[in-house]
Amino acid sequence: MTGAADDALAGMLAKRLAGVGPGEAWPALVAAGVPGLCVPEELGGLGLPVAAAAPVLAALGEHGLAAPFLESCVIAPALLLSRRTGAGDALLRGIAAGGIVAVAGLERALRGAVSATPAGGGWRLDGEAKLVPDGASASAILVAARTEGGGSALLIAGRDQPGITARAYPTIDDREAADLLFLGAEATPVLADATEALQDAEDIALACLATEAAGLMRGLVEQTLAHCRAREQFGQPIGRFQVVRHRLVDMRIEARRTGAIAQRAIEALDGHWRERGRLASAAKATAAEAGRFVGQAAVQLHGAMGMTRELDAGRFFRRLTVIEGQMGSAAEHRQRYLKLAA
């Protein structure tokens, strides 16, 4: 997408998401026609690269809205397009139409507890996948599972088929996750060796999470600025106090710093694997550290009500907290950055 197209998409989403509350983001995105951004045109999508999803992620962040967009509309298509299959193409058509696909095992720390074994003309899944976003409500699940040789396979399993049990629970960022138990569940293979495809998907997820985090920080800065202009102490708005003004400037700097490295990481996704991985890890480490600073500063400047569910700032803070722990810590990604830069 061109810069003008990005701006047009961002403007359209700002209107669509204005006034949308938690839990209402996904219908708004479906109505806007964005689930098929990364799905090939012949399957009902727009056939755009991952970078086209950046304005959507930024808009979700700026409005503090949680949705299955990243997993279902960005990560799942990237994995399914790594090797085209009939079952995968059918799933992509469903995504373009607004269907939700969960991804189990994208995070390495949560991968390996599910095994994939050839059985007859297909495969079977056994084990438990923990903390799968939208795992109970998705129509299908993409599963990264351990094979007998110690590698990772990628398979498709229908959510309601026999052999799959879900235990759903809410997460602190207004989403739903589930622990999925597989007991001899039939699955359709996409890749028998998905190691490279999963690494590509990890870097995509890291860059996308940093993009969303930058949007969340921008939203928090604007909310905190408005609060500091309205709240008074000693007969004047607290936003006039020098220490508060300095803190707001620091918050804005961190938001812009995260946005800049996230943009570089998004742009590098089609480049060399080493540069892609280096920038993806740099973006994740920056988002984690900056997000903690901006979130804590916003809560502090809002006072005790900053953590309440009645105030939007608390929702933004909780989502930043979740992102901080996703796909590895800041320390882990600093180490990966140094390794790839050597």
Secondary structure, DSSP 8 states (H G I E B T S, - for coil): --HHHHHHHHHHHHHHHTT--TT-HHHHHHHHT-TTTTS-GGGTS----GGGGHHHHHHHHHTT---THIIIIIIHHHHHTTS--HHHHHHHHHHHTT--EEEES-SGGG-SSEEEEEETTEEEEEEEEEEEETTTT-SEEEEEEE-TTS-EEEEEEETTSTTEEEEEEE-TTS-EEEEEEEEEEEEEEEES--HHHHHHHHHHHHHHHHHHHHHHHHHHHHHHHHHHHH-EETTEEGGGSHHHHHHHHHHHHHHHHHHHHHHHHHHGGGS-HHHHHHHHHHHHHHHHHHHHHHHHHHHHHHGGGGGSTTSHHHHHHHHHHHHHHTTS-HHHHHHHHHHHH-
